[in-house]
Amino acid sequence: MDQVVVDEANRWRAGTPGVEGWPRTARPGDARKYFMVSADCHVNEPVDLWLKRMDKKYHDRLPRVITDKDGVQWRITEGHRPDRLRITEMTGEDLARTKAGADAAGRIADHDNDGIDVELMFPNKGLAMWATPDAEFAQAQCRAWNDWAWEMFGAYKDRIVIAAPISTGDLEGSIAEVKRLAKLGIRCLTLPCKPVWGSHDVNHVNYNLPHFDPLWAVIQDADLAITFHVSTGRDPRASRGNGGAIINYVSHGMAPSVEPVANLCASGVFERFPGLRFATIEAGIGWIPWLLDAMDESYRKHHFWVRPKLKNLPSEYFRAHGFASFQEDQSGLDLADLHGLADNFMWANDYPHHEGTWPHSAAAIERTMGKLPDQTRAKILGLNAARFLKIDVPARFRQ
């Protein structure tokens, strides 16, 4: 947005300790600016995207808003409990965030003003596409979103990398969609954290099982990056009442990101498919060192139960194949070099979401990354994401 009015509630976002001693900065326009990739951004889709692009047989099943007899509005989605809509009056940059990100020109202008050279773009309303027990219905929604996103943003591949969703509960449909997307020129996929929608069920297949080997083979052959975005795979709105917004965000939105990491790193997937690479998105990074230690401890101490026996420890598979994105995660940044994870963490501004750092990304980076060595900052701000997404880093940033 050309003019973002910063109200008092958001003034803290612009606070910074400065950059004294930094050989480079995150400030847009600085000749010494880091190469910056936002590894998590979202598009503001039109509300009628799926209605216009999907078969009429699906129309009465699409997410919708209804008004009850008392005049209360509810958001209805097949796999979520009904969600009451509360009208919140927003002003200043909070209001700007709700309107930003609908078209390529606006996105690129906003990124230029925030110092972003390349973005990885995820669905927004479309994160609910997996919220159904009918995996083929979810796949139809994913295909509609992918077609729309490619038509809208495919011509801007130097600035916008599309994270294309697939519905892994529909294995054959996913394989076909991956092949189609690879031919289009898509470089990245996004999969739900749990492949079959819903709460835990031991009868549901998961990513650790050979059931998914045909999908991994196709993804590896196409050299596509895999991502797992928070709040996918099951209903993230599992709590209500006191503290529910915080409980849902932490416990039911972010925490389930542990599951796909453990499924891939502990099961031998990377021994069978050494070309795969994956990332958790928007779940933060402070938990990664703990998870790696926990997986290794379990592998060593429960060796009598563990199958299959692996050539390496689970943590080594993460370091070789895994990445994780965050916005502001001071504890995770403090652990990056200490735990040898400077090559695995990817910063993001989460544009245009309220939990992100846009339009004050430089200030947020200066608040949280002052203790990092320059090369670690460079990796986390863009070079790791460039490696993950196979982005060519311009020569001026390689010096």
C-alpha positions as CSV (number, residue, x, y, z in Angstrom):
1,M,0.0,0.0,0.0
2,D,1.4,3.4,-0.9
3,Q,0.3,5.1,2.3
4,V,0.1,3.0,5.4
5,V,-1.1,4.9,8.5
6,V,0.6,3.6,11.6
7,D,-1.7,3.9,14.6
8,E,-0.7,3.9,18.2
9,A,-1.4,0.2,18.7
10,N,1.2,-0.6,16.0
11,R,3.8,2.0,16.7
12,W,6.0,-0.6,18.5
13,R,6.5,-2.4,15.2
14,A,8.7,0.4,14.0
15,G,11.0,0.4,17.0
16,T,14.6,-0.6,16.4
17,P,17.9,-0.6,18.2
18,G,19.6,0.4,15.0
19,V,22.3,-1.3,12.9
20,E,25.5,-0.1,14.4
21,G,28.3,-2.6,13.4
22,W,26.2,-4.3,10.7
23,P,28.2,-4.5,7.4
24,R,24.8,-4.9,5.6
25,T,21.2,-4.0,6.4
26,A,17.6,-5.0,5.6
27,R,16.7,-1.5,4.7
28,P,15.1,-1.1,1.2
29,G,17.2,1.2,-1.0
30,D,20.4,0.5,0.9
31,A,23.2,-0.3,-1.6
32,R,24.5,-2.9,1.0
33,K,21.0,-4.6,1.5
34,Y,20.8,-8.3,2.1
35,F,19.2,-10.5,-0.5
36,M,15.8,-11.1,1.1
37,V,13.3,-13.8,0.4
38,S,10.1,-13.9,2.4
39,A,9.5,-17.6,2.7
40,D,5.9,-17.1,3.7
41,C,3.4,-14.7,2.1
42,H,-0.3,-14.9,1.4
43,V,-2.5,-13.9,-1.5
44,N,-5.8,-12.1,-1.0
45,E,-8.0,-14.3,-3.2
46,P,-11.4,-13.1,-4.6
47,V,-14.3,-14.6,-2.6
48,D,-15.8,-16.1,-5.8
49,L,-12.7,-17.8,-7.0
50,W,-13.9,-21.4,-6.4
51,L,-17.5,-20.6,-7.3
52,K,-16.5,-19.4,-10.8
53,R,-14.0,-22.2,-11.5
54,M,-15.5,-25.3,-10.1
55,D,-18.2,-27.7,-11.3
56,K,-21.7,-26.7,-10.1
57,K,-22.0,-30.0,-8.3
58,Y,-19.6,-28.6,-5.7
59,H,-21.2,-25.2,-5.3
60,D,-23.4,-25.9,-2.3
61,R,-20.4,-27.5,-0.5
62,L,-18.0,-24.6,-0.8
63,P,-17.1,-22.6,2.3
64,R,-19.8,-19.9,2.8
65,V,-21.2,-17.4,5.3
66,I,-24.7,-17.8,6.7
67,T,-26.8,-15.6,8.9
68,D,-28.9,-17.2,11.6
69,K,-32.3,-16.2,12.9
70,D,-30.7,-13.9,15.5
71,G,-28.7,-12.1,12.8
72,V,-25.4,-13.7,13.8
73,Q,-23.1,-14.6,10.9
74,W,-21.3,-17.9,10.8
75,R,-18.6,-19.2,8.5
76,I,-19.4,-22.8,7.4
77,T,-16.7,-25.2,6.1
78,E,-17.2,-28.9,5.8
79,G,-14.4,-30.0,8.1
80,H,-14.5,-27.1,10.6
81,R,-16.9,-26.5,13.4
82,P,-19.1,-23.4,12.6
83,D,-17.1,-20.3,13.2
84,R,-18.8,-17.2,14.4
85,L,-17.8,-14.1,12.5
86,R,-17.1,-11.1,14.8
87,I,-17.0,-7.8,13.0
88,T,-13.9,-6.0,14.2
89,E,-13.3,-2.3,13.3
90,M,-9.8,-1.9,12.0
91,T,-7.8,1.3,11.3
92,G,-4.4,2.3,10.2
93,E,-2.1,-0.5,9.1
94,D,-4.3,-3.2,10.6
95,L,-6.9,-2.1,8.0
96,A,-4.3,-2.0,5.3
97,R,-3.3,-5.6,5.9
98,T,-6.9,-6.8,5.3
99,K,-6.9,-5.2,1.8
100,A,-3.3,-5.8,0.6
101,G,-2.0,-8.6,-1.6
102,A,-4.8,-9.1,-4.3
103,D,-2.7,-8.5,-7.4
104,A,0.8,-8.8,-8.6
105,A,1.6,-5.1,-9.1
106,G,0.4,-4.2,-5.6
107,R,2.3,-7.1,-4.1
108,I,5.6,-6.2,-5.8
109,A,5.3,-2.5,-4.8
110,D,4.6,-3.5,-1.2
111,H,7.6,-5.8,-1.2
112,D,9.9,-3.2,-2.7
113,N,8.9,-0.9,0.1
114,D,9.6,-3.7,2.6
115,G,13.0,-4.8,1.2
116,I,11.7,-8.1,-0.2
117,D,13.4,-9.4,-3.4
118,V,11.4,-12.6,-3.8
119,E,8.4,-14.0,-2.1
120,L,7.0,-17.5,-1.6
121,M,3.2,-17.1,-2.0
122,F,0.6,-19.3,-0.2
123,P,-3.2,-19.4,-0.2
124,N,-5.1,-17.3,2.3
125,K,-8.8,-18.2,2.1
126,G,-7.5,-21.3,0.3
127,L,-5.9,-22.7,3.5
128,A,-9.4,-24.1,4.1
129,M,-9.4,-26.1,0.9
130,W,-8.3,-29.2,2.8
131,A,-11.0,-28.8,5.4
132,T,-13.2,-31.7,4.2
133,P,-13.2,-35.5,4.7
134,D,-13.7,-35.7,0.9
135,A,-10.1,-35.6,-0.5
136,E,-11.3,-35.5,-4.1
137,F,-13.4,-32.4,-3.3
138,A,-10.3,-30.9,-1.7
139,Q,-8.3,-31.7,-4.8
140,A,-10.8,-30.0,-7.1
141,Q,-10.5,-26.9,-4.9
142,C,-6.7,-27.1,-5.1
143,R,-6.7,-27.4,-8.9
144,A,-9.0,-24.4,-9.2
145,W,-6.7,-22.3,-6.9
146,N,-3.6,-23.5,-8.9
147,D,-5.1,-22.5,-12.2
148,W,-6.1,-19.1,-10.8
149,A,-2.7,-18.4,-9.2
150,W,-0.8,-19.4,-12.3
151,E,-2.9,-17.1,-14.5
152,M,-2.6,-14.2,-12.1
153,F,1.1,-14.6,-11.0
154,G,2.8,-17.1,-13.2
155,A,4.4,-14.3,-15.4
156,Y,6.1,-12.8,-12.3
157,K,8.2,-15.9,-11.4
158,D,11.3,-13.8,-10.7
159,R,9.5,-12.1,-7.8
160,I,6.7,-14.4,-6.9
161,V,7.1,-18.1,-6.3
162,I,3.7,-19.9,-6.1
163,A,3.3,-22.6,-3.4
164,A,0.8,-24.8,-5.2
165,P,-1.5,-26.9,-2.9
166,I,-2.3,-30.6,-3.5
167,S,-4.7,-32.8,-1.5
168,T,-2.6,-35.7,-0.4
169,G,-5.5,-37.7,0.8
170,D,-6.2,-38.3,-2.9
171,L,-3.0,-40.0,-3.9
172,E,-3.7,-40.6,-7.6
173,G,-5.1,-37.1,-8.0
174,S,-2.0,-35.6,-6.3
175,I,0.4,-37.5,-8.6
176,A,-1.5,-36.2,-11.6
177,E,-1.6,-32.7,-10.3
178,V,2.1,-32.6,-9.5
179,K,2.9,-33.7,-13.0
180,R,0.6,-31.0,-14.4
181,L,2.1,-28.3,-12.2
182,A,5.7,-29.3,-13.1
183,K,4.9,-28.8,-16.8
184,L,3.5,-25.3,-16.0
185,G,6.7,-24.3,-14.3
186,I,5.6,-24.5,-10.6
187,R,8.6,-24.8,-8.3
188,C,7.0,-25.4,-4.9
189,L,4.1,-27.5,-3.5
190,T,2.3,-27.1,-0.2
191,L,0.8,-30.2,1.5
192,P,-1.4,-30.3,4.6
193,C,0.4,-31.2,7.8
194,K,-1.7,-34.3,8.1
195,P,-2.5,-35.9,4.7
196,V,-6.0,-37.2,5.6
197,W,-8.2,-34.4,7.1
198,G,-9.4,-34.7,10.7
199,S,-8.3,-35.5,14.2
200,H,-5.9,-38.3,15.0
201,D,-6.9,-41.7,13.6
202,V,-4.5,-44.6,13.6
203,N,-6.3,-45.9,10.5
204,H,-5.4,-42.8,8.5
205,V,-2.3,-43.1,6.3
206,N,0.5,-40.7,7.1
207,Y,3.6,-39.4,5.4
208,N,5.9,-42.0,7.1
209,L,4.3,-44.9,5.2
210,P,5.4,-46.3,1.8
211,H,1.8,-45.5,0.6
212,F,3.2,-42.1,-0.4
213,D,6.4,-43.4,-2.1
214,P,4.8,-42.9,-5.6
215,L,4.1,-39.3,-4.8
216,W,7.6,-38.7,-3.4
217,A,9.1,-40.2,-6.6
218,V,7.1,-37.8,-8.8
219,I,8.1,-34.8,-6.7
220,Q,11.7,-35.8,-6.6
221,D,11.8,-36.3,-10.4
222,A,10.3,-32.8,-10.9
223,D,12.7,-31.3,-8.3
224,L,9.9,-29.5,-6.5
225,A,10.2,-28.1,-2.9
226,I,7.6,-29.3,-0.4
227,T,6.1,-27.2,2.3
228,F,3.8,-27.8,5.3
229,H,1.9,-24.6,6.3
230,V,0.5,-24.2,9.8
231,S,-3.2,-24.8,10.5
232,T,-3.7,-27.4,7.9
233,G,-4.6,-31.1,8.2
234,R,-7.1,-30.7,11.0
235,D,-9.3,-28.0,12.5
236,P,-7.1,-25.4,14.2
237,R,-10.1,-23.9,16.0
238,A,-10.4,-26.7,18.5
239,S,-10.5,-24.5,21.6
240,R,-13.2,-21.9,22.6
241,G,-13.8,-19.6,25.6
242,N,-11.1,-18.1,27.8
243,G,-7.8,-17.8,26.0
244,G,-9.2,-19.6,23.0
245,A,-7.5,-17.4,20.4
246,I,-4.1,-18.0,21.9
247,I,-4.7,-21.7,22.6
248,N,-5.8,-22.3,19.0
249,Y,-2.9,-20.4,17.5
250,V,-0.2,-22.2,19.6
251,S,-1.6,-25.6,20.3
252,H,-3.9,-26.3,17.3
253,G,-2.4,-24.2,14.6
254,M,1.4,-24.2,15.1
255,A,2.2,-27.3,17.2
256,P,0.9,-29.9,14.6
257,S,3.8,-28.9,12.4
258,V,5.9,-31.3,14.4
259,E,4.1,-34.3,12.9
260,P,5.2,-34.1,9.3
261,V,8.8,-33.4,10.3
262,A,8.9,-36.5,12.5
263,N,7.1,-38.6,9.9
264,L,9.7,-37.8,7.2
265,C,12.9,-37.7,9.3
266,A,12.2,-40.9,11.3
267,S,10.8,-43.2,8.7
268,G,13.5,-43.7,6.0
269,V,11.8,-41.5,3.4
270,F,15.0,-39.6,2.7
271,E,17.0,-42.8,2.3
272,R,14.6,-43.8,-0.5
273,F,14.2,-40.3,-1.9
274,P,17.5,-38.4,-1.2
275,G,16.5,-35.6,-3.6
276,L,13.5,-34.4,-1.5
277,R,13.5,-31.2,0.5
278,F,10.8,-29.8,2.7
279,A,10.0,-26.9,5.0
280,T,7.6,-26.1,7.8
281,I,5.9,-22.7,7.2
282,E,5.0,-20.1,9.8
283,A,5.4,-22.4,12.8
284,G,8.5,-20.7,14.1
285,I,12.0,-22.2,14.8
286,G,12.6,-22.3,18.5
287,W,11.1,-25.8,18.8
288,I,13.4,-27.2,16.1
289,P,16.5,-27.9,18.3
290,W,14.2,-29.6,20.9
291,L,12.6,-31.7,18.3
292,L,15.9,-32.9,16.8
293,D,17.2,-33.8,20.2
294,A,13.9,-35.6,21.1
295,M,13.9,-37.6,17.8
296,D,17.6,-38.7,18.3
297,E,17.0,-39.5,22.0
298,S,14.1,-41.7,21.0
299,Y,16.0,-43.4,18.3
300,R,18.9,-44.3,20.6
301,K,17.0,-45.2,23.7
302,H,14.1,-47.0,22.1
303,H,16.3,-48.8,19.6
304,F,14.6,-52.1,20.4
305,W,11.3,-50.7,19.1
306,V,12.5,-48.5,16.3
307,R,11.8,-49.7,12.7
308,P,13.3,-49.2,10.3
309,K,17.0,-48.9,11.3
310,L,18.3,-45.7,9.7
311,K,21.7,-45.0,8.2
312,N,21.7,-41.6,10.1
313,L,20.1,-40.1,13.1
314,P,16.7,-38.3,12.4
315,S,18.3,-34.9,13.2
316,E,20.8,-35.5,10.4
317,Y,18.0,-36.0,7.9
318,F,16.4,-32.7,9.0
319,R,19.7,-30.8,8.6
320,A,20.2,-32.3,5.1
321,H,16.7,-31.9,3.8
322,G,14.6,-29.7,6.1
323,F,13.9,-26.0,6.5
324,A,11.6,-23.9,8.8
325,S,10.2,-20.4,8.4
326,F,9.5,-17.8,11.1
327,Q,8.6,-14.1,11.4
328,E,10.0,-13.0,14.8
329,D,11.4,-15.8,16.9
330,Q,14.1,-14.5,19.2
331,S,14.6,-17.8,21.1
332,G,15.0,-19.7,17.8
333,L,17.5,-17.2,16.4
334,D,19.5,-17.5,19.6
335,L,19.8,-21.2,19.0
336,A,20.5,-21.1,15.3
337,D,24.3,-21.2,15.3
338,L,24.6,-22.9,18.7
339,H,22.7,-26.0,17.3
340,G,24.2,-25.9,13.8
341,L,20.9,-24.8,12.1
342,A,22.0,-21.6,10.4
343,D,21.5,-23.3,7.1
344,N,18.0,-24.5,7.8
345,F,16.1,-21.4,9.0
346,M,14.2,-19.0,6.7
347,W,12.8,-15.6,7.6
348,A,9.5,-14.4,6.3
349,N,7.4,-11.3,6.6
350,D,4.1,-13.2,6.4
351,Y,2.7,-10.5,4.1
352,P,0.0,-9.2,4.6
353,H,-1.1,-11.1,7.8
354,H,-1.3,-9.3,11.2
355,E,1.1,-11.8,12.8
356,G,3.7,-10.8,10.2
357,T,6.2,-8.0,10.0
358,W,5.1,-6.0,6.9
359,P,5.5,-3.0,6.5
360,H,8.1,-2.8,9.2
361,S,10.3,-5.8,8.4
362,A,13.7,-4.0,8.6
363,A,12.8,-2.9,12.2
364,A,11.8,-6.4,13.2
365,I,15.0,-7.8,11.8
366,E,17.0,-5.3,13.6
367,R,15.3,-6.1,16.9
368,T,15.8,-9.8,16.6
369,M,19.0,-10.4,14.6
370,G,21.5,-8.1,16.1
371,K,23.4,-10.9,17.8
372,L,23.8,-13.0,14.7
373,P,27.0,-13.0,12.6
374,D,26.6,-11.3,9.3
375,Q,26.8,-14.5,7.2
376,T,24.2,-16.2,9.4
377,R,21.9,-13.2,8.9
378,A,22.4,-13.4,5.1
379,K,21.6,-17.1,5.1
380,I,18.4,-16.7,7.2
381,L,17.2,-13.6,5.4
382,G,17.4,-15.0,1.9
383,L,20.2,-17.4,0.9
384,N,18.6,-20.5,2.6
385,A,15.3,-19.8,0.9
386,A,17.1,-19.3,-2.4
387,R,18.7,-22.8,-2.0
388,F,15.4,-24.3,-1.0
389,L,13.4,-22.8,-4.0
390,K,16.3,-23.0,-6.5
391,I,16.3,-19.2,-6.9
392,D,19.3,-17.6,-8.7
393,V,20.8,-15.0,-6.4
394,P,21.7,-11.9,-8.4
395,A,25.5,-11.3,-8.6
396,R,25.4,-8.1,-6.6
397,F,24.2,-10.0,-3.5
398,R,26.9,-12.7,-3.8
399,Q,29.8,-10.4,-3.1
